[in-house]
Amino acid sequence: MAKVRLFASARDAAGTGTDVIEAATVADVLQVARDRYSERFADVLTTCSIWVNGEDAGLDTAVGPEDEVAVLPPVSGGAT
């Protein structure tokens, strides 16, 4: 089971910042998350980057029980 960490608007839409999901790939993790959380989460997910163990990951990236999948919405802001 991969540990899933949700940040910012993804966390807000899911109603949690962490979860544990059993899946073989990033695509599978995201599908379980879509099914588990609201439609709002699915909408937010379309703009997110996905990282596995601190590295940018594709949908076909394999995940295992020791892996951490991070869902990172875009970040804006900065000094003006």
Phi and psi in degrees as GROMACS dihedral restraints (atoms count N, CA, C in turn):
[ dihedral_restraints ]
;  ai    aj    ak    al  type     phi  dphi    fc
    3     4     5     6     1   -83.3    20    10
    4     5     6     7     1   142.5    20    10
    6     7     8     9     1   -82.6    20    10
    7     8     9    10     1   131.4    20    10
    9    10    11    12     1  -112.6    20    10
   10    11    12    13     1   129.2    20    10
   12    13    14    15     1  -116.3    20    10
   13    14    15    16     1   128.8    20    10
   15    16    17    18     1  -113.8    20    10
   16    17    18    19     1   136.6    20    10
   18    19    20    21     1  -121.7    20    10
   19    20    21    22     1   152.6    20    10
   21    22    23    24     1    49.7    20    10
   22    23    24    25     1  -123.3    20    10
   24    25    26    27     1   -65.8    20    10
   25    26    27    28     1   -26.9    20    10
   27    28    29    30     1   -67.4    20    10
   28    29    30    31     1   -41.6    20    10
   30    31    32    33     1   -63.6    20    10
   31    32    33    34     1   -44.4    20    10
   33    34    35    36     1   -62.1    20    10
   34    35    36    37     1   -44.0    20    10
   36    37    38    39     1   -68.2    20    10
   37    38    39    40     1   -34.3    20    10
   39    40    41    42     1   -82.3    20    10
   40    41    42    43     1   -24.8    20    10
   42    43    44    45     1    81.2    20    10
   43    44    45    46     1    13.1    20    10
   45    46    47    48     1  -156.6    20    10
   46    47    48    49     1   156.3    20    10
   48    49    50    51     1  -100.5    20    10
   49    50    51    52     1   -15.4    20    10
   51    52    53    54     1  -142.8    20    10
   52    53    54    55     1   155.0    20    10
   54    55    56    57     1  -157.6    20    10
   55    56    57    58     1   170.7    20    10
   57    58    59    60     1  -127.5    20    10
   58    59    60    61     1   125.1    20    10
   60    61    62    63     1  -130.7    20    10
   61    62    63    64     1   130.5    20    10
   63    64    65    66     1   -89.8    20    10
   64    65    66    67     1   118.2    20    10
   66    67    68    69     1  -163.7    20    10
   67    68    69    70     1   160.5    20    10
   69    70    71    72     1   -92.8    20    10
   70    71    72    73     1   -28.0    20    10
   72    73    74    75     1  -135.9    20    10
   73    74    75    76     1   168.0    20    10
   75    76    77    78     1   -58.4    20    10
   76    77    78    79     1   -42.8    20    10
   78    79    80    81     1   -58.0    20    10
   79    80    81    82     1   -41.6    20    10
   81    82    83    84     1   -66.0    20    10
   82    83    84    85     1   -41.8    20    10
   84    85    86    87     1   -58.9    20    10
   85    86    87    88     1   -46.4    20    10
   87    88    89    90     1   -67.0    20    10
   88    89    90    91     1   -35.2    20    10
   90    91    92    93     1   -67.1    20    10
   91    92    93    94     1   -42.2    20    10
   93    94    95    96     1   -61.7    20    10
   94    95    96    97     1   -42.3    20    10
   96    97    98    99     1   -63.1    20    10
   97    98    99   100     1   -42.7    20    10
   99   100   101   102     1   -58.9    20    10
  100   101   102   103     1   -43.6    20    10
  102   103   104   105     1   -67.6    20    10
  103   104   105   106     1   -34.0    20    10
  105   106   107   108     1   -79.1    20    10
  106   107   108   109     1   -34.9    20    10
  108   109   110   111     1  -106.0    20    10
  109   110   111   112     1  -173.4    20    10
  111   112   113   114     1   -76.6    20    10
  112   113   114   115     1   167.8    20    10
  114   115   116   117     1   -62.2    20    10
  115   116   117   118     1   -32.2    20    10
  117   118   119   120     1   -59.3    20    10
  118   119   120   121     1   -40.0    20    10
  120   121   122   123     1   -61.8    20    10
  121   122   123   124     1   -45.0    20    10
  123   124   125   126     1   -59.3    20    10
  124   125   126   127     1   -38.8    20    10
  126   127   128   129     1   -65.2    20    10
  127   128   129   130     1   -45.2    20    10
  129   130   131   132     1   -61.8    20    10
  130   131   132   133     1   -39.3    20    10
  132   133   134   135     1   -58.4    20    10
  133   134   135   136     1   -29.1    20    10
  135   136   137   138     1   -64.2    20    10
  136   137   138   139     1   -19.0    20    10
  138   139   140   141     1  -105.5    20    10
  139   140   141   142     1     0.1    20    10
  141   142   143   144     1   -88.8    20    10
  142   143   144   145     1   153.3    20    10
  144   145   146   147     1   -95.4    20    10
  145   146   147   148     1   148.5    20    10
  147   148   149   150     1  -119.8    20    10
  148   149   150   151     1   130.2    20    10
  150   151   152   153     1  -123.4    20    10
  151   152   153   154     1   143.9    20    10
  153   154   155   156     1  -119.8    20    10
  154   155   156   157     1   120.9    20    10
  156   157   158   159     1    53.5    20    10
  157   158   159   160     1    40.5    20    10
  159   160   161   162     1    81.8    20    10
  160   161   162   163     1     8.4    20    10
  162   163   164   165     1  -122.9    20    10
  163   164   165   166     1   140.0    20    10
  165   166   167   168     1   -54.8    20    10
  166   167   168   169     1   134.4    20    10
  168   169   170   171     1  -129.1    20    10
  169   170   171   172     1   147.8    20    10
  171   172   173   174     1   -92.7    20    10
  172   173   174   175     1   169.9    20    10
  174   175   176   177     1   -63.1    20    10
  175   176   177   178     1   -27.3    20    10
  177   178   179   180     1   -89.0    20    10
  178   179   180   181     1     3.2    20    10
  180   181   182   183     1   -64.4    20    10
  181   182   183   184     1   127.1    20    10
  183   184   185   186     1   -71.8    20    10
  184   185   186   187     1   144.2    20    10
  186   187   188   189     1  -129.9    20    10
  187   188   189   190     1   147.5    20    10
  189   190   191   192     1  -132.2    20    10
  190   191   192   193     1  -173.4    20    10
  192   193   194   195     1   -66.5    20    10
  193   194   195   196     1   -19.5    20    10
  195   196   197   198     1   -98.5    20    10
  196   197   198   199     1     1.3    20    10
  198   199   200   201     1   -91.2    20    10
  199   200   201   202     1   151.7    20    10
  201   202   203   204     1  -117.6    20    10
  202   203   204   205     1   122.7    20    10
  204   205   206   207     1  -103.3    20    10
  205   206   207   208     1   121.7    20    10
  207   208   209   210     1  -108.9    20    10
  208   209   210   211     1   132.1    20    10
  210   211   212   213     1  -106.7    20    10
  211   212   213   214     1   112.3    20    10
  213   214   215   216     1  -118.5    20    10
  214   215   216   217     1   105.9    20    10
  216   217   218   219     1   -66.0    20    10
  217   218   219   220     1   161.8    20    10
  219   220   221   222     1   -60.2    20    10
  220   221   222   223     1   148.8    20    10
  222   223   224   225     1  -113.1    20    10
  223   224   225   226     1   134.4    20    10
  225   226   227   228     1  -128.8    20    10
  226   227   228   229     1   168.0    20    10
  228   229   230   231     1   119.7    20    10
  229   230   231   232     1  -164.7    20    10
  231   232   233   234     1   125.1    20    10
  232   233   234   235     1  -178.4    20    10
  234   235   236   237     1   -74.5    20    10
  235   236   237   238     1   147.0    20    10
